[in-house]
Amino acid sequence: MTSRPSSPLDLSLPDGGGRRVLVTGASGYVGGRLVPELVAAGFAVRAGARDPRKLEDRPWAKDVELVRADLEDAEQVRAAMADVHTVLYLVHSMGGGGDFVEREAQIARTVAEAAAAQGVQQIVYLGGLHPDRELAELSDHMRSREQVGRILLASSVPTVVLRAGVVIGSGSASFEMIRHLTERLPVMPGPRWLDNLIEPIAIRDVLYYLAHASALEEPVNRTFDIGSGKPQPFKDLLSDYAKVAGLRPRRIWALPIPAPRLSGFWIGMTTPIPRALAMPLAASMAEDAVAGDHEIATVIPDPPGGLTQYPDACRLAIERQVSGRVTASWDDDVTASVGPADPLPSDPDWAGHTVYTDVREREGRAAPESVWRVVQAIGGDNGWYSPAFLWRLRGFLDKLVGGPGIARGRRHPHRLQVGDHVDFWRVESVEPGQRLTLRAEMRSSGRAWLELSVDALPGGGSRYRQRAIFFPRGILGRLYWLAVLPFHALIFPTMARNILHEAERHPVSDGS
């Protein structure tokens, strides 16, 4: 009999007893961290995602059942819920605009109807804390979350709605916003919402509540607020982070201006969080987020040792980031909330299409495994082996037009897997030791990839090949390619040369 994996966060978990649970949004930040905890508790876990292939590289993938579950497809949702006792609803659009509020409501109705049809006994939904106001008075972001909760509560399937405020954990959007604002701005005048009361909650406590809500003996249909029990002004979250991180005291002033859109732009330019996500985050911060009570304790007792306080949550998050153990991040939510991107087509498929390429090829004395190690560690703090100021300039320009820029770096300093972000690129495919394909996520008028490959030479050494590929969209795409050619001429030859030079300086045989 094989033993169950242990809790990644050493949580006090319930006994899942083999109960089958469906985790929707398993490719997102909370879902990706909850799944291994549920496995450790003994649940039979079914992990759902719009594209389950994105889950195959997760360390817990072999312990769960992966299913396709696009929540806008009623047939897929019903199939995913077959023989399921509890559905964990962890999906929410991280952007906004258009009719996303109604779209979220329709998804909730689809989930509720499918759950009823399949005999699901319990739904557990993670919503957001907000002031006690009329629905129409809330920001679009918070109104959408509250509306989803109400739809589920009104359905025929009992629903536990857990409303949380700022979630603090390694890789969470809220923590990354706090971290980058504090580290980059020692003097910080800001909007008046810096004085708003916020009740943070550690990701470990969110996962604790979700796991225990999945193991309730009897179905429950009710809303519960969850938090750390200690509300504080948002500006104090920044000051307290500075203390935990060992930074000099920060000077923070809340100015008498609401400026939600300006705040979103400010967050988007100062942190790795793209503007599409920064805008709803800023709108949410413009409202107090404090738990109205602690009645959750009547159903789920507090974790042994009590709830995690904010400084301790920051300390734990920093430790995980320093050690490179960030298993899921806010960026997973962004990629999970959009449709799958088109992959790089094979070369013969280019026939008849306008395609621009920039190919650089060099040979060197380093062994292929040494070159591959450099290739796999490219980007982030390791850089791009070419003038850094040019990459920073390109990232700044991308930020100005709402792109991700290069500040989001990498999840792990030396390893890559499909779906990881590398500055403003996304890992599309990895053939270990041979080829890395990155898909561009910077704003451009077309689709772009960067392909880095390594081959062994017959007499020893390696051939390194670097290929930039661009499919332009209309005349603007063609003009964009012409505009970036000088940039390519400055960085790509240097990049190819320096990657081989780095591999020769630090061969794998050194054990370094």
N, C-alpha and C positions, 0 to 999 in steps of 0.2 A: 504494500500500500504506500503510495507516494505521499509525502508530507506537503502541507500547504505552504506557500511562500509566507514569509513574515511580513508584517505591516511595514511598508517603506518609511513611515513616519513614527513607528512605534506607538500607534494609537491604541486606545482601549476599544476594541471592536466588539460588536454583537456576534452572536452565533447565527450565521446565515443559514445553516442547516440544509444546504442544497437548494434553497428557494431560488427560482429563476428570476433574474431581474434584467430589464433592458435599459441600458444607458444610452440615451439619445445625446448626440453631441460628444461622443467619445473621443473625437479628434480635437476637441477644444481644450482650454486650459483646465477648467474644473473637472470635466469628464475624464481627461487624460490622466489626472492625478487620482481621481476617485476609483477608477477601474481596478488598479492593483490592490487598493484597500479592500474593496469588495471581494476580490479573489482571496485575499488573506483571511477574510472573515468567514469564508466557506460558502459564499453564494455561487450559484451557477450563473455566470455573467455572459450576457449577450451584448456586444458592443456595436452600436449602430453609427453609421456615418454616411454622408452622401456618396463618398467614394471610399469604400473599406480598404482599398489598396494602400491608402495613406496610413493605415494602422498596422500594416504587416511588419514594419520595422520596429514597432514598439516592443520593449522588453517583455511586456505581459501578453503579447499577441497569442502566443502558444497556449496560454491558460484560459482563453475565452473563445466564444463563438463570434466571429466577425460577420456582420450582415449589412446589406445596403439598406439605408433608411433615409431617403430624401423625404423630409416631413411635409413637403408640398405634394407628394405622390401618395394618395390615400391607399392605393393597392399595396405599395411597398410598406407603408406604415402598418397596415393590418397583418401582413405577412411577418413582419419583424416582431409583432406582439403575440404571435401564436404561443400558447402554453406559458405565458409570462404572468407572474404574480404581481410584480411591482415595476412600474415605469418611472425612470428618473428623467425628468424633463429639464435638460441643461442647455437648451438651444435658445439663443437670442441674437438678433442682428446687431452687429457691433458698429454699424454705420447708421445711416439715416437717409432722409430725402425721399422724395416721391411719396408713395403710399405705403411705406414700410409699416406704419402702425396698423393699418388694416390687413396687410399681408401677415403680420405676426398674429393678429386675431384669427385669421382664417386657418393658419397652421395649428393654433390651439384647438380650434373646433375640430379639425381633422384628427388630431391626436386623441381628443376626448371621445369622438365617435368611434374610432378604431379600438380604443381601449374598452369601451362598452361592448362592442361587437365581439371582442375576443375574450371577454370575461375577466379582464384585468381587475385585481382586487384593490390596488392602491396606486395613486400617482403621487410622486414627490417632485415639487417644482421649486427651483431656486429663483426667487424674485429679488426686488430691491427695496431698501428702506426709503421712505419719503415722508414729507409732512402730511398731517391729516387735513387734506384739502380735497376739493372737488376734482374729479378726474380731469376736467378741461383745463384746470389751473396748473397742472403738472407739465414739465417739459415733455416733448415727444418721446424721448428715451424712457422716462419713468412712467409716463402714461401707458406706453406700450406694455411694459412689464406688469404694471398693475392690472391692465385689462386682460392680459393672458391669465393671470392668477384668478380673476373673477370668473372667466369663462370656464376654467377647470373646476373651480369650486361649485359652480352651478350645474356641472355635468352629473351624470348618474354614477360616476366612479369617484369614490372618496379621494380627496386630494389634500395633501399636506403642503401648504405654501410656506416656505422659509424665506423671510425677507431679510437680506443682509445688506450692509452698507459697503464701505471701502474694504476690499479683501486684500490682506497683506500676506504676501508669500513670494518666494523667488519666482520671477517671471510674470507675476500678475500685472495687469495694466496699471492699476492704482499704485502699486509699489514702484514700478518703473517710473511713473510720473513723479512721485515723491522723491525718489532717489536722484533722478536726473535734474529736477528743478533745484534740489538742495545742493548737489555737488557742483553744479555749474553756475549758480547765482548766489554768491555770498551776500549780496545786497539785493533785496527783492521787493520792489513796490508792485502791488498787484491789485486785482479787482476786490470788491467788497466781500465777495464770498469767502475770502480767506478767514473772515471772522465767523463763518457759519459753523454750527456744531455738527461734528461728524463722529459717529461711533464705529471705529474700525473693528475688524474681526480677522483673526489669523486663519489662513487657509487650512491649517490642521484642524481648527475647530469647525470650519464649514464642512470638511470631509467627515468629521466625527458625527455631526448632526445628520448628514445625508445618509451615512452608513446605518445609523441607528433608526432613522425614519424608514429605511428599507426593511427593517426586521420587526416592525410593530406587530404585536400579537393580534390586535384587532384593528380594522381600518379606521382611519381618522380623517375627518373633513373639516379642516380649520387652518387659519393663518397664524403663524408664529413669527415674531421678530427675534432675530439672533444678533448678538454683538458681543463685545468684550466687557460690557457693563460700565465702561468709562468713556462717555462722550467728551470731546475736546474740540476747540476751534481748529479748523484745518491748518492754520499757520503753525499751531503747536505740533502738528504731525511732522511738519518740515523741521522745526527746531529740535524735536526729540530725535528725529532720524540723524541729524547732524551730531548730536551727542553720542548716539550709539556707534556711528561710523567714525568717530574720532576726529570730526571736522571742527574748525573754529566756529564759534557762535555765529548764527546767521541773523542778519538784520532784515526784518520782514514788516512791511506796512500794508494794511488794507486801505485802498483808496476808495472814496465814495462814488464809485462808478460800477454799474453792473457788467457791462461789456461782455456778454457771453460769447459772442462771435470773436471778438478780439482775444478773449481768454483762450478760446480753442486754437486760434492761430498762434498765440504765444506758446501754448503747450506743444503744438505740432512742430514749431521751429526749434524749441529748446530741448525736447526729448525725442527718443526714437519713435514715439507713437505718431502714426500718420494723422493728418488733419481730419480725415473722415471718421476716425475714432476719437480724436481729441475733442471735436465739437460736441458730441453727446456727453462725453465725460465732463467737460466744462459746464454744460447745461445741468447735469446732475449735481455738480458741486454748488450750483447756485441755489440749492435747496438744502435745508437741514436734513440730516439722515441719522436719526436717533431711535433706538428701540423704545417702543411705548411701554413695554412690560417685559417680564422674564418668565412668562407662563409656559414657555417651552419646557421648563424644568418639571412641570407636572406630567409630561409625557416622556421626555428624555432627560435623564439626570445630567448635571454638569460633568465634564470630563474629570477623571481622578486628578486631584491637584488643582482643580479650578480652571477657569477660562484663561487663555493665553493673553497677557497684556501686551499693549502695542510695542513697547521697547523690546520685549522678548521676541515678538513676531519679527521685528526688523532684524534683530540679531541672528535669528535662525535663517532668515532669507539671505542675509549677507554671507553667512557661512556656506550656504549651499551654492551661491553664485561664485564665491572664491574657489570652491572645490570643483566647480564645473558640473555639479549634480543638478542642473536645472532640466528636469525631465519634460516639462510642458511650460508654455509661456502664453502671454496675451496674443502673440502673433498666431498661435494655433487657432484662436477664436476668429481672427480675421480671415484666415484661409478657409476655415470650416464654414463660414457664413456666405462664401461666394462659390459659384459653380467651378468645376474643374477647368483648368486652363488647357488650351490645346498644346499637346507635346510637340517637340521638334520633329517634323516629318523627315523621312529618310531622303537622301540626296536625289534618288530618281523621281521622287514625288515633286521635286521643284520644277520639273519640266513645264514650260509654259507660264511660269510665274516670275515676277520680278523679285530677285533675291540679291542682296548685297553681302559680300563676305570680305573679311580681312584675315588672311592666313599668315601665320608666322611659324617657321620651323627651324629648329636648331639642334645640333648634335653636341653631346658632351661626354666627359669621361665617367660621370657618376653612374652608379648602377640604377636600373629602373626603380627599384624599391626606395632608393634615396630620393629620387625625383618625385615619386608618387607621394612620399611623406610631405614634401613641401607643397605639392599641389593640393593635397587634402586639408592642409592647414591654412590655406590662403584666405585673405580677408580678415575682418575684425581687427583685433589688436596686432595680428601678424602682418597686416598690410597687404599690398598688391605688388610689391617688388618693383615699383616705379614711382615717379614723383608723387608724394603723398598730398601735396597741396592741390594737385590737379584733381585727384579723387575727392578731396574735401570740397573743392569748388563745384564739381559735378553733383555731389550730394547736396550742397546748399541750394543749387539751382533746382534740384528735384524737390526739395522741401518747399521751396517757394510756390511751386505749382501743385502742392498737395501730395507728393510722392513720399516714400519712406525715408529717402536719404540714406546715408551710410552709418548713422549713429546706432542702429540696432545691432550691428556686429554679428556675432555668431553665438550659437547656444553652447557649443563645446569648443575649446581652443584647438583641438587636434583631430577630432573625428567629425565625419559628416554622414547623414543619412537622408534618404529621400524626404523632401518636405521641409528640411531645415532652411532657415534664412541665412544668407551670407551678405551682410550689408544690404544693398538694394537688388540682390539676386535671390533666387530660390533654387534649391537643389532639385533638379528634375530627375536625374538618374545618376547612379554611381556604379561603375564596374570596377571593383577594387583592384588596385594596381595598374589599371589601364586607362580608364576614361571617366571624367567628371563633366556633366552637362548642367550648366546653370541657366535658368530662365530669368530674363530681366523683369523686374517689377518697378523700375523707375518709369516716370511718365515719358512717353515718346509716341510718335505717330506711326506705330507699327508694332511688330512683335520681334523680340531680340533674344538671342542665346549666346552664351560663351562656352565653348567646348575645349577642354584641356585634356590632352591624351599623352601617354608615354608608351614607347616601344623599345624593346631591347635591340641593340645592334649586333650583328653576327660576330664581330671581333671584340665585343665588350663595349660598355658604355650605353648611352641611351639616345633616342631621338624624341625630342619634345615637340609637340604640335599644339598650336593655339589657334583657334578659329572663332572669330566673331561672325554671327549670322544675323541678318536683319531682313524681315519681310515688311516693306513699307506699306503704309495705308494712304493711298492717294498722293497728291502732289506734295502735301505737307510732310509725308513720310520720306519722300525723295529729298526734299530740302533739309530735313532733319539729318539724314545720312551725310549729306554734303557738309553740314555744319559740324558734325562730330569727327570728320576725317582728320582735321589737324590734331584733335585730342588723341585719336588712335595713333597717329604718327609719332606723337611724343611719348605715349605710355607703352604701347604694345611691343616694340622692339626691345625696350629696356626691360620690360616685364619678362620676356622670354629669356633674355640673357641672364638676368639676376636669379631667376628660378633655378637655372642650371648651376649657376655659381654657388648658390646657397646649398644645393644638393651635394656639390663637390666639397664644400667646407664642412658639412656635417653629414657624412655618410652614415647609413643605418648601422653598419658594422661597428661604429664607435660606441653604440649603446646609448648615445645621447638623445 
